[in-house]
Amino acid sequence: MIIIFEKQNISNKIKEKLFKKGLSLIGMSDKEIIFFKLKPYAF
């Protein structure tokens, strides 16, 4: 799952919470921050 946020709407405090939820930062541009999360599947 890929999640894209507008950079101006994300503070450092929110970034820390996203990292704790298991998201990893995969990219940044001037206006966007892109996170990635593996979604576990139940068999």
Beta strands, then each sheet from edge to edge (+ up, - down):
strand 1: 2-6
strand 2: 24-28
strand 3: 32-36
sheet 1: 1+ 3- 2+
end
